[in-house]
């Protein structure tokens, strides 16, 4: 029987795959639930695909019953989910909500789930950790992303135009650090703005990008020039 019990690490991996599906759905990206369950089975060599698929359905049921964000793409049939497993799923889900992450897709999914729920400014991280892969990425706080998107209220903080389009989770804006993390910038709301894709590219590549940055620093009240 112990062989069949899912460890917290296994349940956490199932939740990460469930979050990936939620992020794809929120961005309007077509996906097949079977591909997500295959990915989970690959990540957990001791679990067959049918077990992975059933567990993703269990996650959906547990989150729905607990009033948490979820997707119905894995089915919401009341398969047998014990009280203890339900509790662990919800606790692991809530724990992941507040975790900083290196993964861009996880960051997006967590920030979207937090968006509209924050009532106090998150502290962020003055020196976000890094890891080296083929590129260096910084561990970013989804609460910072969610707060900045909330503060922008669907209006680009660069050109001050409305977001270019709506997604399933709200106006589409991108969060940009005025002092890049790669240059030692902090992952805090005072260093981040919500901008449209055009302004985002301009702040990286335009010949007048320094002037654009100065304009934002002088206009957006929360920004602290660094």
Secondary structure, DSSP 4 states (H G I P E B T S, - for coil): -GGGSPPHHHHHHHHHHHHHHHHHHHTT----HHHHHHHHHHH-TTS-HHHHHHHHHHHHHHHHHTT----STT--------HHHHHHHHHHHHHHHT--BS-HHHHHHHHHHHTTT--S----BTT--EEESSSEEE-B-HHHHHHHHHHHTTB-TTT-PBPS-EETTEE--EEEESS-GGGT--BSGGGEEEE-HHHHHHHHH-TTHHHHHHHHHHHSTT----
